[in-house]
C-alpha cells in the first residue's frame, strides 16, 4: 500500500510539473496584414528575440490578415481578440486622434532612427496614453516610415496646379495639404491600390518606398515626386493592456526590453535594403522624378502651417491639442 502511495505521489508531482510548464508557456497572437515586408520586420525580429530570450516559453505568432482586417485591428485589441496588432492611425483617425499629430506635415525629412525616437516619446505623452487606453491598448513601438511621395500613372506633374482634381490615395496630413491644392482624397484598400490605379479609380498613391514596392505601383507608375516632404504615416504596434499586465514579470521585461533591438533591425533593413531596391526599380522602369522648386516648396510650407492649425482647432475640445502639437513639434525641431 505504501509503495502504491509513493508511486501515486510521484505521479501527482510529475503531473503538477507538466501542468506548471503548460501554464508557464505564453503564446501571443499578433495581427497585421499583407505579407512579410520591410513594414513588418520589427514584428518578425521582436518575435525572434522574445522566443530566444525566453527559451521558447514566450512566443509571438504573427498573422498576416488571418485574425482581422487592417482597419479593425484596434477594435480587436480592445476586446482581447488578440494580444498585439499593427495599424495605421489614418485608417480611423476618430478612434485615435492624438497620434495623428505625428502625421502632420512638419516639412522635415528626418531619419528613420530619429523618427522612431520621436514617436516613442509621443507615445509616452499622458494625453496619448489616455487616448489609447480607451481601446484597452498600450503603444509598444512605431513603424517608422520615410517621407511619403506620390506615384502617378497618367499624365505628368509639372506644377502644384496639376494636383487640382487628382484623385490620390494617401494619409491625412499629406492629403490635408494636397486637398487645399484641389486634390481629391480617395480611399481604397491597401491590397487594391495597383488595380485601382490601373483601372482609373485613383490617379495616384502616396506611399513610403516599401509600400510602392509591395503594391507594385512601380510597375505602372509614370512619375513620382521626390521632395514633397509633407509627412508620413503613423503605424504603431500596440498590445492589449490587460494581456501586458498579465504577463509574468520575466516575460514583460523580455518583451519591453526587446523593442530597441527590433527597431534597430527594422531601420537597418529599411535603409540598406528597401530604399536601394526602390531606387533601382525607379531607374529600371524609367519613372520620371518630379522635383519641386523653391517657390513651390515655399507654397507647400505655407499650406502645411494651415493644416497644422486646422488639426489643433479640430481637436481642441477633445484634448489639449495645442499642448500636444507643441510638444511634438519641439521633438521634430531638436
Helices and strands as residue ranges (DSSP letters): H 2-24, E 26-32, G 38-40, H 41-53, E 58-64, G 70-72, H 73-78, E 84-86, G 89-91, G 97-103, H 112-123, H 126-133, E 137-141, E 149-152, G 160-163, E 167-169, H 172-180, E 184-185, G 190-192, H 193-199, E 204-207, H 209-215, G 217-219, E 223-225, E 237-240, H 241-246, H 249-257, H 259-269, I 270-274, H 275-284, E 288-290, H 294-315, H 321-333
